[in-house]
Amino acid sequence: FNISTTSAFVIAAAGAKVAKHGNRSVSSKSGAADVLEALGAKIGLTPEESKKCLDKVGAAFLFAQTHHGSMKYAGPVRAQLGVRSVFNILGPLANPAMTNYIVLGVYEKELVRPMADVMKNLGVKRALIVYGDDGLDEISISSTTSVCEINGDEIKEYTIDPEELGLTLAKKEDIVGGTADENAIITKDILTGKEQGAKRDIVLLNAGAALYTIGKAETIKDGVKLAAEMIDSGKANEKLEQFIAYTNVK
């Protein structure tokens, strides 16, 4: 399912400004744009409208086709390839918000350090470049995750173990999503507290890492706890509803 999209509203609920850059599905069943549409949001906001949304709500979706018109030509080629490619990395690098803080997943372990070097050279203040050792381009709940952390001029490498953060190791199939409509239901179930299993845990893990990266938590473990508070208090779902409402009236 759409882990980073769901996590965005948990992070925003904690007071951070989150500019989620994404597109329609190409190498999966449901992209960020698809699931947000299924949730009822309008995704084609202009850059000016997106900035206002970010300022007002604390979360914005930057639709790649709106901000990078030429990317539409890459879509058919990516669909024909049918596998993850360099375009999966170009997307986050091309985020129009030019964020100083980012958690970025890569699809091969060999890309973790090179991507960290790229982000450092781009002037990012703090970032986590992650690769789930089970092949996931997110922080995984079903294995350890290889990490490069950028903090100013320093880069350090380490491993994240979900069990060390108080989470239960799950099977990879426990987090499998489906169509945009199915993933929208998963997102709502997580943010409303209905989902209490592996899908919730992987959102806590990724949102918690982001909260650590931006300085809202002292450690990733503290970030996981804060993420849980944002869901259990209803604030994360409220943030999603605010976002949907704003995009429909702008």
N, C-alpha and C positions, 0 to 999 in steps of 0.2 A: 504494500500500500504506500501512500505518499507520506513517508516519515518526516522529511524535512518541512513539508508544507504544514502538517499537523503541529510539528514542534514550533513553528514560527509564532503561532498564537499563544503558546505557553510562554515563550520567551518575551513576547510583547506584553503579556499580562503582568510580568514582573517589572515592567517599567522601561524596557529597552525599546528602541526603534528598530524595526525589522523590515528591511527591503528585500523581499523574496523575488529573485529573478528566475523566470522559467518560461516554459513553452508548452505546446501540446505534445501528446505522446508521439514518440518516434521509435524508441528502442524498448518500450514497455507498453502495457495495456492502457495506462492512464498517466498522463503528465500532470504537472501542477495546475496548468490552465484548465485542463479537463475536469479535475476534481473540484476546483473552486467554482467553476460554472455549475457543476452538479449540486453544489451546496447553495447556489442561488446568487453568487456574486457576478458582477459585470467585470470582465477582465481587460477590456480594450481601452482603459483610461489613457489619456494623453500624458506625456511626461509632466506637464503642469498639474494635471489632476492627481497624478500619482504622488507628487510631492505634497500636495495639500492633504491627501489621504494619510500619508506618513506622518505629517505634522499633527493632524487632528486625531487620528485613531492610534497611531504608533505602529501600524503595520500597513504595508503596501505591496501589491503584486506588480512587478515590472514585466509586462508581457514582451517576450523577445521579438515577436513579429511587429510590435508597435515601436519599440526602441531601436531595433536593428532590422530594417526592411529587407536588406539583402539576405538575411538568414533564411527567408522563405525558399530561396533557391537550393539551400542545402537539405531541406526537409525530405524531398523525394529521394535524394541520394542516400541519406541516412536510413530511410525506410527500406530501400533496396538492400543495403548492407545487412540490416537486421541484427547487427551486433553493436556493442558499445565501441565508440571510436573517439578520436581526438575532439570531436564536437561535444562530447560529454564533459570535457574539461574547459573548452572555449566558453561555454555558457556562463559558468561562474566567474571566469576571468573577465567577461564582457559586461559584468553587472554595471549598469549605468550609474548606480548610486555611489560607486567608487568607495565602498565601505573600508574602514580601517580595521574592522574586526570580522573574522569569518571562520566558520567551520566548513571545510571543503573535503568531500569524499572523492577518492580516485578509484579507478577500476582495476588497477594492478599495483601490487606492492612495490614494484620497482619505480613507480611514479611518485611515491610519497616524498622522498628527499628532494628530487628535482623540482617538484611542484612547490615545496617549501622554499627552495632557493628563489624560484620565480616570484612568489608572493613577497618575499623579503625584499627583492630587488624592485618590486612595484611600490614599496613603501608602506606595506601593511604593518600596522603597529603590533597586532597580536592575532594569531591564527592557530588553528589546529588543522593539519592535513592528515586525513585518516583513511585507513583501509582495513575493513573487517577481514580477518584472516580466513574467513569462510567464503570470501569472494564478494562480500557486500561493500558497496561504496558509501557506507554509513558506518557509524560506530555500532558494532554488532552485539546482539543479545545472545547469540548462539555460538560465539567463539571469542577469543581475544581480538583486540584491534591494534594494529600498528599505527603509531602516531609520531608526527613531527610537530613540535610546538614552537612557534615563532613568538618571541617576546622582545620587541625592539631589535637589537642587533644579534641577539642570541637565538640559536636553534638547538633544541634538545630532542632526543628520540627516546620513546618509551612505549610501553604496552598498557592498554586498558583491559582489565579483567572485570566483567560485570559482577561476578560473585564478590569481589573485593569491595564493590560499591553497594553491597546489600541487596543485589538483584538476583533473581533465579535464572540460571542458564536454561535457555529454551531451545527447541528445535527450529531450524531455519524455516520449515514449512508452517510453523506457528504464526509467522508474520506475513505470510503470503496474502496479497490483496487480490483485486480482480478488475472489473470495469470501473469507469469513473463513478457511476452511481453506487457501486458496491464500496468503493473506497471512500466516498462521501459519507456513507453510513458508518464506516469504521472510524473516520475522523470524528464524527459527532459522538459516537459511543465512547471514544477515548476522552474527549473534552468534557462530556457530561458526567463522566465517572461510571458509566455503564460497563465499559470494558475494563477488566481488572487483571488481565493476563499478560502474555508476552508482548502484545501490540502496545499496550500502555507502557510496559517497561522499556521498550526500545525508544519510545518517545521521551520518557523520563531521562534516559541515558543521553540521547542526542541534545535535548533541550538543556539538560544539566551541564553538558560540556560547553554549550554555547554561553550559558549564564556564567560559567567559570571564565571563559575566554574574554567576555566583556567586563569582567570585574564585579559582577553581581553576586558572586560566590567565591569564597576563599579557595575551595577545592572542587573537583568535579563531583565528589560525593555530596558536598554541601549543595551543589547545583542540582543534583538529582532530588534532594529533599525539597528544595525551593520549587522545583518543577512540579512535584507532587502536591505541594501546597496550592499552587496556582490552579491545578485541576480540581482538587478537592474543595476549594473555596468557591468554585464556580467562575472564577475570574477569567480563566482561559477560554471557556465557552462564551462568556460575555464579550470577550475581545473579538472572537470570530463573528458574533452577531453584529457587533459594531461595524466591523469591516464590511460585511455583506450589505448592511443597511446603507453605509456611506457610499459604496460603489454604485448603488441603485439610485441615489439621488444626486450625488456629487455636488 
